[in-house]
């Protein structure tokens, strides 16, 4: 790879051990993918933050990097394994909390903003069109590329941290125009509305893309979509289709930048959506857990939950998972009091997938297709998808 003098200095160790290690990781990646050179990144989002995933080996790597490593660009974290303030109320044990805090402290020492969220774009780690990033969370990567028109590959934990410390990423994959063309034309011939239905659509398309061995759809037939619907769609299509970039006609900023794909056409009908939805509902489900906020709930979603819960009482464990800064806005707006008076709990900094709750519940109801996938595969829950209104009804009935 062609490195600038500053990048060469980092590689030779002039900027310290962590910068050298970081540049080694990035140049190795760049060589594998034939990147040619590095680009500057506007921001970084690091995944693999839960102690449940990292373990002692991951923590050891972080601690070594934290000896002299400092981030050069705005860097935030993906959800951790617990709410950093409210972990006791969520049933997290003391030992796990201690270890999770060691992980967060190592990131903090490096200058990472320790906001743990999969929606960095809602809380200030907000790029604009065309900017290069090194983000790791699959739903956020898909949102950045597709909804914002920024450019990022899906980074692993170490490569994202390396980009944070150097401010660079190798110029390959989704950073390049030639890899951002739509590959499959997808015609949606059914109305789609609500976070749950956009998640169902993401599964319906994602499953078919996997069968075709393609990843970048060009989607028509969606006249409008909210931020919340798009974040749900991104999480779902990234989960079921491995998609990190899509184009949605009239909605995503790059949709008319490249020629429309012609050769492969997929049609999504009402029947397809019905089938995909039925696959996200286990028949023998006994719901004892309801969770909204996958990806992390926006303030709009929290406002809606508060209005639906006002004056009611929940009768099941009910989590609203969100970013800490969004929770603070909810506190100031009075939404948190309404929600907590109803007996629901905020789980900021974490979510129903990364928290260590395997086996604690039998069945989970969510409005997110991604949460269904991981609820089953990681936490061994039975699952059911529904609208936000149906989730609230289930929690209060
Ligand atoms: Fe975010 Fe957890 Fe869902 S990280 S996308 S809330 S699985």
Boltz pocket constraint, residues with backbone or C-beta under 6 A from the ligand:
constraints:
  - pocket:
      binder: B
      contacts: [[A, 78], [A, 79], [A, 118], [A, 139], [A, 235], [A, 293], [A, 294], [A, 295], [A, 296], [A, 321], [A, 350], [A, 351], [A, 352], [A, 353], [A, 354], [A, 370], [A, 371], [A, 374]]
      max_distance: 6.0
